[in-house]
Amino acid sequence: MAKVKTRFICQECGYESAKWMGRCPGCEEWNSMVEERENTSLRIPGTNIKPKAKREKASRITQVEKLSTDRTDTGMRELNRVLGGGLVPGSLILVGGDPGIGKSTLLLQSTYRLARSGTSILYVTGEESLEQIRMRAERLNSLHEELYVASETDLTAIEELIGETNPKLVVIDSIQTMYHPEVTSAPGSVAQVRECTGQLMRWAKEQGVAIIIVGHVTKSGAIAGPRMLEHMVDCVLYFEGERHHTYRVLRAVKNRFGSTNEIGVFEMKELGLEEIDNPSEVFLAGRPVGVPGTAVTASVEGTRPVLVELQALVTPTSFATPKRSASGIDHQRLTMIMAVLEKRIGMFLQNQDAFVNVVGGVRLDEPAVDLAIAVALASSFRDRPTGVSELFIGEVGLTGEVRAVSRIEQRVAEAVNLGFEKVILPSKNLRGLTSPSGVQLIGVNSVTEALKEAMGG
């Protein structure tokens, strides 16, 4: 008789335990431990040992043949940018994002353009019917003969569909709805997600077929399932954006065939997603002039510099504990910069509420935007506006110093293209930097010097 083992697995992070716990020790999520039974006599698909004669042998690295990475143009420039130049045959790509953000719309539009160029596509969905996919395709004007669709959740049946249609690209929407019949867990469980992704990875590598899988996200914004899921795939893309904003950002956080932290910017319209060629111009459109609490900075996302507007509002609080609200930047970073302004500059912010927002729903993670945050906060607190043609770049340290940042040439060049006349940046970045015509580059060593240049004190 087969021995059956019982274990409890967290459905958020994949933590395993021999007994049930109310709170997962791995991700500290409540009520996420689910019981799963493992039959040890059951063969795990894909893990059978090869015969000794067929096993791989070690080779000298100089004798290994080069991998042909001829990329396929997806027909969408922003998607090509994030992928590193196009779709690589045999790659496994994971796309995550909040529900309703536009993942299926993006994939349907891109697969239509690929099908239009002669590439056969198999689009497998486990969440919608074929009629629903047809309705969306008609709305997006994305109907094509080379685009095959199927509503299936059984992985063995999907393997047969791949053999029948012989596609160059397979889209699985979503991995949480798929199941392997030899795994006893329910669809969406950690065991099913891990096994289905492993099987798809083997198909992609053995047959040279590019596979895109859609993954659900947790409440914190991370892709649901075990963290190992992101390690198994070749590329991880996050589709970000606010529900009430029309702009969407496709961000690469892992890419074995291109640059990481690359972004593509789209705008959601009635007929689908439209690519934004110049995000800086879009994010700065409608910027208020002569209003305190605004500052513009240059953030580098992958290979692209993007100019964004930061808005701050500092107002007296009516509560014992003042509020600190940050949208688009790290909350802890905001708290640190406010502490620097209070300790090093002498601003009394202990009784002030502070709200900081990045216009356009963009998420900024790099420290080069610190100086713009500090200037926007000081501008709102002192009720003095900054110049409409001024740009602020620099990392702020705990002693109030302004540290140098990377890729300053690209940031300044983007500022020149959009007509900025004054760039306040770290003094160390001025070494070897040629000032473009029509732009004044001012180096500063501390936040105090930056505020004097921006507001006269």
Stockholm file with secondary structure:
# STOCKHOLM 1.0

chainA/1-457         MAKVKTRFICQECGYESAKWMGRCPGCEEWNSMVEERENTSLRIPGTNIKPKAKREKASRITQVEKLSTDRTDTGMRELNRVLGGGLVPGSLILVGGDPGIGKSTLLLQSTYRLARSGTSILYVTGEESLEQIRMRAERLNSLHEELYVASETDLTAIEELIGETNPKLVVIDSIQTMYHPEVTSAPGSVAQVRECTGQLMRWAKEQGVAIIIVGHVTKSGAIAGPRMLEHMVDCVLYFEGERHHTYRVLRAVKNRFGSTNEIGVFEMKELGLEEIDNPSEVFLAGRPVGVPGTAVTASVEGTRPVLVELQALVTPTSFATPKRSASGIDHQRLTMIMAVLEKRIGMFLQNQDAFVNVVGGVRLDEPAVDLAIAVALASSFRDRPTGVSELFIGEVGLTGEVRAVSRIEQRVAEAVNLGFEKVILPSKNLRGLTSPSGVQLIGVNSVTEALKEAMGG
#=GR chainA/1-457 SS CCCEEEEEEETTTCCEESSCCSBCTTTCCBTCEEEEEEETTSCCTTCCCCCGGGSCCCCCGGGSCCCCCCCBCCSCHHHHHHHTSSBCTTCEEEEEECTTSSHHHHHHHHHHHHHHTTCCEEEEESSSCHHHHHHHHHHTTCCCTTEEEEECCBHHHHHHHHHHHCCSEEEEECGGGCBCTTSCSCTTSHHHHHHHHHHHHHHHHHHCCEEEEEECBCTTSSBSSCTHHHHHSSEEEEEECCTTSSEEEEEEEEETTSCSSCEEEEEEETTEEEECSCHHHHHTTTCCSSCTTEEEEEEEETTEEEEEEEEEEEEECSSSSCCEEEESSCHHHHHHHHHHIIIIICCCCTTEEEEEEETTSCCCCSGGGHHHHHHHHHHHHHTCCCCTTEEECCEECTTSBEECCSCHHHHHHHHHHTTCCEEEEEGGGGTTCCCCTTCEEEEESBHHHHHHHHHCC
#=GC SS_cons         CCCEEEEEEETTTCCEESSCCSBCTTTCCBTCEEEEEEETTSCCTTCCCCCGGGSCCCCCGGGSCCCCCCCBCCSCHHHHHHHTSSBCTTCEEEEEECTTSSHHHHHHHHHHHHHHTTCCEEEEESSSCHHHHHHHHHHTTCCCTTEEEEECCBHHHHHHHHHHHCCSEEEEECGGGCBCTTSCSCTTSHHHHHHHHHHHHHHHHHHCCEEEEEECBCTTSSBSSCTHHHHHSSEEEEEECCTTSSEEEEEEEEETTSCSSCEEEEEEETTEEEECSCHHHHHTTTCCSSCTTEEEEEEEETTEEEEEEEEEEEEECSSSSCCEEEESSCHHHHHHHHHHIIIIICCCCTTEEEEEEETTSCCCCSGGGHHHHHHHHHHHHHTCCCCTTEEECCEECTTSBEECCSCHHHHHHHHHHTTCCEEEEEGGGGTTCCCCTTCEEEEESBHHHHHHHHHCC
//
